[in-house]
Amino acid sequence: MRKEEAGEIRGKVVEIAALVRYQEGAVVSRTLIDKKVGTMTVFAFDRGQGLSEHTTPHDAVIIDLEGEVEVTLGGESIHLGTGQMLIMPAKVPHALKAITRFKMMLIMIRE
């Protein structure tokens, strides 16, 4: 998302899940806020798509907007459904795999 586009939604009520569309066989993302203190990004995962295991130096929050996802966090498998959230601590390995088409908001808090 261009900075101009992000500004277009500021101060307006929006349906979060509508901010990003599914694309067959892909993961699509749209950054809403990118500041020194953190980021806010909306993702759409086609069924079976995911993010491979990685770590980040910052805490992150996943908010499930639509669908189901399997999150592996520190070797533990966690199932999330619509309306649920998960706080992932910094420096803990994690991965995601969409069980169904899945949309999420990712909020990363930097120190």
N, C-alpha and C positions, 0 to 999 in steps of 0.2 A: 504494500500500500504506500502510495506517495504521501508525503507529509500533508499535501493539500487535501487528499482524500480523508486522512485522519481528522483534519480540522472540520470537514464537512459533517462529521457525526458528533462532534463535541457539542454538548448542550442539548442534544436531541435524544429522545427515547428510540431505541432500536431493538430489534429482535436479534439477539446475539448469534444464534445459529444461522440466520439468514445472511450474515456478513461474509460467509465463505460457502462455496458450492463444491459438491463432490465432483471428482473427475475419475473416470474409469481407470483402475489400475494405478492410482497415484495418491500421494499425500499433497494437499494444498494448504498453504498457510497465508495468513494476512495479519501483519503486525499493526496493532492499534495504537500502542504506546511504546516508545523506545527512549528511555531516559537513563541518566546516570544511575539512578536508584533502582531501576527495574524495567521489565518489559511486560507487555500484555499482548498475547498473540492468540488468534483463533485458528484452529486446524480442522480440516475435513479429511478423513481417511477412508478410502474405499475398503470394502471387506477384504481381510487378509493382509492389508498393508500395515506397516508399523515403523518403528524406529529401533535400530539395533542398540544393544547395550552400550551405555556410555555413562559418564559421570559429569557433574557440573560443580563448580565451586560455590554455588548459591542454592539456597532453598527454593523450591518450586511448588506451585499448587496446580493440580489438574482439576478442572471442573468439567464433568461429563455433561454435555449439552444435549446429546442425542446418540442413541445406540449403546453398544456394549464393547468393552475393551478389556483385555487381559494385560495387567501391568506386572512386570517382574521388578521387585524392589528389594535389593540386598539378598537376592536368591529366593525370595518368597513370592509366590504367585497370588495376585490380588485381582478380583473381578470387580469392575465398576460398571454401573448402569446409569441411565439418564437421571440427572438430578443429584448424583453423588459426587464427592470430591475426595482427593487424596493429597496430603501434604508430603512431599518428598524432601527429606533432609539433604543438605549439601554433602557432596563427596560420597554418596551411597550409589553404587551402580544400579541403573534402572533401564528398562526397555518397555516398549508398548507393541501390542498387536491387536488390530481391530477384529473382533469376533463378527460383528455386523458392520455395516457402514456406521461411522462413528465421527462425531464432532466434539471438540473440546476447546476450552479456553485454558491457556497456560499462562500463569502469572509467575514471573521469576523475580525474586527479591534479591537485589545485590547489596553488599555491605559497603 
